[in-house]
Amino acid sequence: MSDDELDDFYINDLECRAKLFDAMKTEFDRFGPESQQRTLDAIGFILSSGDIEKYWRAVVPHEVPLDEVEDKPGYLRSLYEKLTGRTPSPRDFGSDVEIVYGRHSIDVRL
């Protein structure tokens, strides 16, 4: 996005978010099956964790200058639906799950 486009971008605006999710879907479709599954597992884990705030920066890194997302669970559900074409199902990941994330990747170790 250009600087002007970023100035006019509001994460809580549904049209802006749709453009973002379209770009994310395009990138997601380039992933291999294992990377796609890891991404979906991470989103599912964060949704099921009961503590979205704790893991939020795995979804939106600190260096991304976005407005605060008002409805984080709704954002994650919508993102999951955009990536998969279906609604996420609640899952019990158990206590032996570790989410590892950095600048360039997310990994959920089950």
Legacy VTK file of the C-alpha trace (Angstrom):
# vtk DataFile Version 3.0
C-alpha trace
ASCII
DATASET POLYDATA
POINTS 110 float
0.000 0.000 0.000
1.113 3.528 -0.647
1.413 6.069 2.176
-1.849 7.699 1.056
-3.615 4.332 1.046
-2.292 3.623 4.536
-3.525 7.025 5.720
-7.025 6.112 4.508
-6.944 2.573 5.917
-9.017 1.815 9.026
-8.877 -1.750 10.295
-12.387 -1.561 11.767
-13.948 -0.401 8.479
-15.432 -3.443 6.754
-14.409 -2.314 3.248
-10.815 -1.697 4.343
-10.728 -5.002 6.160
-12.100 -6.804 3.099
-9.215 -5.411 1.008
-6.721 -6.530 3.654
-8.235 -10.012 3.857
-8.224 -10.292 0.042
-4.487 -9.550 0.041
-3.952 -12.005 2.903
-5.890 -14.709 1.031
-3.739 -14.163 -2.063
-0.602 -14.628 0.040
-2.092 -17.592 1.930
-2.883 -19.357 -1.354
0.849 -19.295 -2.165
1.656 -21.296 0.979
2.160 -25.036 0.836
-0.349 -27.307 2.598
1.724 -27.609 5.782
2.172 -23.843 6.113
-1.526 -23.281 5.445
-2.452 -25.779 8.146
-0.042 -24.205 10.647
-1.575 -20.798 9.981
-5.099 -22.132 10.441
-4.069 -24.028 13.585
-2.606 -20.832 15.019
-5.783 -18.851 14.331
-7.888 -21.672 15.761
-5.705 -21.945 18.841
-5.856 -18.204 19.490
-9.648 -18.213 19.096
-9.988 -21.200 21.430
-7.433 -19.981 23.973
-9.746 -17.708 25.908
-6.907 -15.147 25.989
-6.767 -13.493 22.578
-4.877 -10.489 23.980
-1.992 -12.744 25.043
-1.467 -14.002 21.492
-2.674 -10.992 19.502
0.805 -9.978 18.346
1.135 -13.356 16.638
-1.654 -12.142 14.346
-0.737 -8.461 14.003
2.972 -7.732 14.669
3.969 -4.666 16.708
5.624 -3.047 13.718
2.329 -2.891 11.806
0.875 0.562 12.534
-2.811 -0.351 12.567
-5.649 1.094 14.581
-6.766 -1.086 17.448
-9.042 -3.882 16.273
-12.287 -3.418 18.175
-13.616 -6.976 17.842
-10.617 -9.284 17.889
-12.588 -12.565 17.970
-14.735 -11.335 15.073
-11.613 -10.289 13.167
-10.037 -13.728 13.614
-13.249 -15.577 12.689
-13.640 -13.427 9.565
-10.010 -13.977 8.607
-10.365 -17.746 9.073
-13.534 -17.729 6.974
-11.802 -15.762 4.219
-8.851 -18.150 4.150
-10.892 -21.362 4.239
-14.411 -20.551 3.083
-15.826 -21.986 6.314
-16.471 -20.969 9.897
-13.872 -22.098 12.450
-15.012 -24.815 14.826
-14.113 -24.483 18.496
-11.348 -26.915 19.394
-9.814 -28.096 22.593
-6.087 -27.981 21.959
-5.289 -29.330 25.408
-2.451 -28.173 27.608
0.380 -29.588 25.479
0.214 -26.848 22.849
2.912 -24.314 22.226
2.507 -21.348 19.897
5.777 -20.004 18.539
5.864 -16.894 16.417
8.411 -14.473 15.116
8.852 -11.901 12.409
8.279 -14.304 9.552
6.320 -17.296 10.754
3.801 -18.807 13.124
4.041 -22.384 14.329
1.616 -24.270 16.558
3.253 -27.354 17.985
0.688 -29.964 18.931
LINES 1 111
110 0 1 2 3 4 5 6 7 8 9 10 11 12 13 14 15 16 17 18 19 20 21 22 23 24 25 26 27 28 29 30 31 32 33 34 35 36 37 38 39 40 41 42 43 44 45 46 47 48 49 50 51 52 53 54 55 56 57 58 59 60 61 62 63 64 65 66 67 68 69 70 71 72 73 74 75 76 77 78 79 80 81 82 83 84 85 86 87 88 89 90 91 92 93 94 95 96 97 98 99 100 101 102 103 104 105 106 107 108 109
